[in-house]
Structure formats: structure tokens, C-alpha cells
Amino acid sequence: MACAAAWLTCARAESAAVIVFLSETECIVAHGFRDDSHEIEVSVGQERKSVLSLLDDHSILALASRVGIDRPDFLLRMPDRLAAVAVSFSGNESDSNQDELTALVTSVTQRILASTTQRQCLFAEPRHMEAMAEFSAGAGHEINNPLGSIIGQTQLLLKKTDGADYREALETIGAQAWRIRDMIGDSMLFARPPVPQFQRSDVCEIVKEASDQVRTNHGLQDGELRLELPASPIMANVDVHQVSVLTSHLLRNSVVATEGVEPGRRITVALNSGDQHAFRLTVDDNGSGVTDDKTRRHLFDPFYSGRQAGRGLGFGLCLCWQIVRRHHGLLLQQNLERQGCRFLAGIPLSSR
């Protein structure tokens, strides 16, 4: 309601609708408008819609239609906040003044939603991303140079050393140096990811190949990993490599989460395009889920891992988040009712 009121009062809108999703299938819609006497009225209602509606303009306008917004002057979709805003202006304001007011209230809206919504797909503010990029660029230069020397000297010493103890120590030094270099490389990749190379592709084939590769690499037995793919292709404009990486990282996360689970590991990869404008990739597992609030808050943060120290670099899920974001989609985590965890990635069929 506060966001809708801000658009009507501060931005001097004629009508506004603010949509915020509470779950995968439910959202709250705050409708506001000015009546004939210029009084402001705001009402709030609850709707049952797929969260993938956020990826389609027509679906957003259908939710905003209660106040007659069919051709909005301003439409803001925020998949990372699970929210959207549609606004119509009266046209009385000068263009330059209206642009300033719109920019101001957009910033206010984003801050309100960031501070009041607890979503598993939220991430750091843009200034944090810039700081991450600057750190990665500096670290990549200042740390990689001495690391290169350490790795090179270690390899030279290994060629001259016959003692088993010395060789083991040198191999440990080299392995840890490579691990640090991987961390720097991952941080640079996350902070400044490559621009997706979109091409029309069959997402079913991408997901199947990535799943088969994970199955082979981790030695998964029959029944441990199940694929649920549609009979017909799902054609979408995507970066083939990045969608493959997304699938692989989500699967590896489930493989680790289900280690030692009784009566046995169960992972399901499902793909469909039931929403017509987007495809939905889900990875379910029967692990323990994400029950810790701290882990939930930092789920997609770089360097954060819910596993014990030394078990992972904490970059798998944040790279998934970055890939989905670059495809103009959304990524959610949900705990399943009985036991386990679900990651849901929604990506528009046309991501250009």
C-alpha cells in the first residue's frame, strides 16, 4: 500500500498497481487511483497467479486491470524482488519533471520492497555489486601474479624432488594455490559475467545433456536422478553454455545436499513451459532443505556456503543467480512439505 500511495502522491500518478508475490502461486496487488474529486483511494487484494507472471508484460497488466491500466505510461518488473509496478499518469506534468519524479519514486519503491520482503531470490544492492567488481579486478591483478610465481616454482621443485614427503608437501602447496586462483577467477566471473550469447535452442536438449554429464561425473545410480522432460521441444532464446552451467550447478548442489540420506538419494529435474511466455526448470531433492535463517538470507551470496569449511567455495548458487538474472528471469528456493528442497528457475522464452 505504501508503494502504491507513493506513486499517487509523490509521482502524481492517475492510477497505480503494485504487485508483490508471497509464494510461487499467490500475490498481493495494491490498486490505487484518484477519483473525480482527486481524492486518493487504495485497495489491496490477493490473487492466485504463477510467479512467472512477473516475466511477462501482458500477465502483469492483467493483474493491474482493476484500475483500468491497459496501456501504462510506466511498467517496472522486478523479478529479483518478486514484484512489479504499473502506472498511468494524467499527462499534466512536464516530461522532464515527470521523469525526475518517476526516477525518485522508483528508487523509493525498490527500497521499500527490499526492506520489507523476505525472499529467497533477493541479493545485494547495486552498490555492493560494484564493490564486488572493483575488489575482484584488484584482487585478480595483485593476487594472481604472486600466485603464478608460487605455482611455477612449486612445479619446478616437484621435477627436482624425489622424496615422497617433500613431493606431498609441494603438491599440497600447488593445489591450494590453484584453489585460490579458482576463487579469484570465480569472483571476477560473478562480478563481471560475460554477456549471454542468445540463440534459439531446444532447452530440453541442454538440460538433458547437462544432467547426463552430472550423472556420469558423480556416479549416480539408477533411480537417484530422474528427468521429467516434455515430449516436444521447448524452443527459447538462451545462452546454451550458461543454461548448461545453471543446470549443472543446481544438480551438484542437490548431489551434495543428499549425501548419506536414508533411505536413499532422490533428485528430480523437471522442465516445462506451461506459462507460454517462459520455461520453468525445477530441481528437487530429498535432502534436509534450507532451515537455517542465516543460510536462507545468504543463499545466493558469493563465498557463502552452508556446508562446513573446506567443502566448497560458495560460488555455485550465486553463479546460478547471475545466469538467471542475465536471462531476465528469476530464481527461487523452497523447502518441500515433507522433506527436501526445490530450486526453481524461470526464464523467458524470448530473453533478448
Secondary structure, 3 states (H helix, E strand, C coil): CHHHHHHHHCCCEEEEEEEEECCCCEEEEEEEEECCCCCEEEEEEEEECCHHHHHCHHHHHHHHHHHCCCCCCEEEEEHHHCEEEEEEECCCCCHHHHHHHHHHHHHHHHHHHHHHCCCCCCCCCHHHHHHHHHHHHHHHHHCHHHHHHHHHHHHHHHHHCCCHHHHHHHHHHHHHHHHHHHHHHHHHHHHCCCCCCCEEEEHHHHHHHHHHHHHHHCCCCCCCEEEECCCCCCEEEECHHHHHHHHHHHHHHHHHHCCCCCCCCCEEEEEECCCCCEEEEEEEECCCCCCCHHHHHCCCCCCCCCCCCCCCCCCHHHHHHHHHHHCCCEEEEEECCCCCEEEEEEEECECC
